Amino acid sequence: MTGKRQKLTWCERIANLLEVEEPETDVSWGIFHVGGDHKPFVLNAMKEMLSAAFAAAKFKKGFVFTPHRIGAIVGTRWALQRSLGRDLILSQKLASKSPEFTALVDLLKLAEEEFPRDLVRARQTVLKAFRIALDQSAQEVGQFLDGFKQGLTLGVFTPEGGLAGSGSRTQLCFLVLVFGNELDVKFKTVSEFHDFATRTLGRNTAGDLERFQKFCQSIQLTFAKRGRPKKSETQKKPSS
């Protein structure tokens, strides 16, 4: 016998609304549940990028959806729509530095083509969230609106084009996501990836090799050990 499903709070209802904006087509925006066929280091990089993008929500391990936090998320969602395309500024800069990233320019073209449809979807989602929130107590409505204002004001991007809560780690995570699951195949060692990150993002962002190794460890990015594998006992030539 299965237990009864726990009733969602109104904040959780909005969270679910934001997570899947088009249930009939299963279009997931992936704010809270990062999934898919990704290696652990890719998933961890995604989570850090999302935390940086939703800086006003102050995501942290074990967070719960409060009226203020969900308001900040909704505000950030609308701010993201207003600044469509700016998330690819870094991609354009990288493309100009290395042929490795030229394919990313196509993402900007795709974003521009899909903008009208995405704008309608985002507006409908935000309005649905407001209908739910405005049906709550005056205190909770006030907290929601305060969070919405902060999310809208802080937004997703800085004037320079970086994520609102970004730092060196965020830029490194972006680099990880560029290569995705193929990263630990393309680069054979952490030193090789560090050299590439230094050339691409600069020494201040990449840091020294020791700091870079700690970053890789923190997102569970490892590389296969180099060297010729030893023959197993069954492969050894039998003695005469």
Secondary structure, 3 states (H helix, E strand, C coil): CCCCCCCCCHHHHHHHHHHEEECCCCEECCCCCCCCCCCHHHHHHHHHHHHHHCHHHCCCCCCCCCHHHHHHHHHHHHHHHHCCCHHHHHHHHHHHHCHHHHHHHHHHHHHHHHHHHHHHHHHHHHHHHHHHHCCCCHHHHHHHHHHHHHHHHHCCECCCCCECCCCHHHHHHHHHHHHHHHHHHHCCCHHHHHHHHHHHHCHHHHCCHHHHHHHHHHCCCCCCCCCCCCCCCCCCCCCC
